[in-house]
Amino acid sequence: MLAPDAVPPPAYGGPEPSRIIDPGEFLAMSERAARHATVPADASGPRRDDARTAASDALAAAEEVLKFVPPDASAVPASAFTSETGRARYAAEPAAFTRERLQERIEACRQALLALTA
């Protein structure tokens, strides 16, 4: 596993969970951005730059979701989902919001970003 400081630290906020955007919305943001973070090996410089930005955004959004997991819990609590979009995302796949799955997503995002910065 990479050290957290091995990649420039993209971020949306401070150490506390957002009070504006809920974890389901952040996960959706991460998933959308990750879809744009893949490029062919022969991609042009501007396309690689766009993919790097998308990978950075995907990582930052995934890290935001993890902030909603209480220190003594293994998953984001259902009460954290405050938007219709977030509640629907949670209802569709609650396992996506476990600490373990979120940490796996964060690591995958870090690896994608590192591959694009090499």
C-alpha positions, -999 to +999 in steps of 0.1 A: +000+000+000+012+035-008+019+061+018-010+087+019+015+114+009+028+096-022+003+115-043-004+152-042-033+156-017-065+165-036-092+174-011-127+189-010-128+199+027-113+196+061-111+166+084-149+165+092-176+150+070-194+175+048-227+190+060-236+200+024-229+169+003-238+134+016-217+103+012-239+088-016-233+119-037-196+119-030-194+082-041-213+090-073-188+118-079-159+094-074-174+068-097-181+094-125-146+109-122-130+074-123-146+066-156-127+095-171-094+086-156-086+058-180-067+065-212-049+045-238-011+043-234-006+064-265-030+092-253-020+128-261-006+151-234-039+170-230-059+138-227-035+125-201-038+158-182-076+155-182-073+119-170-050+130-142-075+156-131-103+130-132-082+105-112-074+132-086-111+141-084-121+105-080-096+101-051-107+132-033-144+123-035-137+087-023-117+101+007-146+123+015-169+093+018-146+077+043-149+107+066-185+097+072-175+064+088-174+069+126-141+058+142-158+029+160-179+018+130-173-004+100-195+015+076-212+048+069-244+049+090-277+051+072-284+084+090-256+101+071-275+099+039-295+132+037-303+136+000-326+117-022-297+108-044-276+096-015-303+075+001-311+059-033-274+051-038-271+036-003-303+016-008-290+002-041-256-010-026-250-005+011-219-026+010-202+001-011-201+022+020-181-002+043-148+010+056-131-019+038-146-012+004-140+025+007-103+019+015-101-004-015-116+023-037-092+049-023-062+027-030-074+020-066-078+057-072-043+064-058-029+037-081-047+052-111-034+086-103+002+074-098+000+056-132-010+088-148+018+108-132+046+084-142 
